[in-house]
Amino acid sequence: MHLWARDTSVVEAIRETGRHPKYLKDIDVHENIAPTVDLEEAIGPAHVVVMATPSHAMRDIAIKAKGLILGNKKVVSLAKGVEQNSLKRMSQVLEEMLAPEMQNKIAVLSGPNHAEEVSKYIPSATVISSRSKSVAEELQNVFMTPFFRVYTNPDLVGVELGGATKNVIAIAAGISDGLGYGDNTKASLITRGLAEMIRLGLAMGADVRTFAGLAGMGDLVVTCMSKHSRNRGVGEMLGKGMTLDQITGEMSMVAEGIKTAGAIRDMAKEHNVYMPITELVTEVLHEGKNPFACVSELMMRGAVEEIRGLSWETE
């Protein structure tokens, strides 16, 4: 099994110390994993190719790997984001860039799976989704372990949208923390954020049941609540008055919600979907809006029903 990295110094450090020099630095890389900077060496013998790159780099890596990912190989995306300009999900980017024979061999893995805990064998569960049932079931068996339980779900759109949109809502939850608000506020943001996720998902053909599962509510809760969540952390720093430039200057890992927020907002506009939390998070991130001002805007919107379509017994 090979681990590819573009940075030679990272590969050399793993070979010398058995640990990654930047990420999860307290975790030993398994002795059966061979680090390499040679993409052909990494992909050539692989039966399953795991794309763990951030969403903004997925297209570039897929272009480089196109001639190597062929035959009976399966491809799994771990990225939880949306491409900014095209508004494509990661499976769509891979379908577009890889060979035609790979179209039904692409899958995504998504769920409440912070690497800080999975790497320590803390029990976790996840979802694998693909257009092909046989591919999903094959990969389910590949990734299943005594501490990592894998479920299948045919709703590729819902699984990917859940993973992408929850990062934006997590930034909102972090802003709430930074402003000093409490559990009531965060629970409200999580619940109404889920409503936004569902509205967008339904407009794009997803199944509402997916958002009640691991790739929806499960991932949303952990990302909004966890100390490991980079997106929640970004929001908290914004709420405390830091600028985005200051925050990103201090970060060594990618918070997908920063780039994805604008793309999700554009998706919502394209499909005529109302997503006020997403809209305000995007304005805070990229348009300099004061986080405190967002609170009044969200709280003082017009009165509406919580769940539209339910019937009253009496008028």
Secondary structure, 3 states (H helix, E strand, C coil): CEEECCCHHHHHHHHHHCCCCCCCCCCCCCCCCEEECCHHHHHCCCCEEEECCCHHHHHHHHHHHCCCCCCCCEEEECCCCECCCCCCEHHHHHHHHCCHHHHHHEEEEECCCCHHHHCCCCCEEEEEEECCHHHHHHHHHHHCECCEEEEECCCHHHHHHHHHHHHHHHHHHHHHHHHCCCHHHHHHHHHHHHHHHHHHHHHCCCCHHHHHCHHHHHHHHHHHHCCCCHHHHHHHHHHCCCCHHHHHHHCCCCCHHHHHHHHHHHHHHHCCCCCHHHHHHHHHHHHCCCHHHHHHHHHCCCCCCCCCCCCCCCC
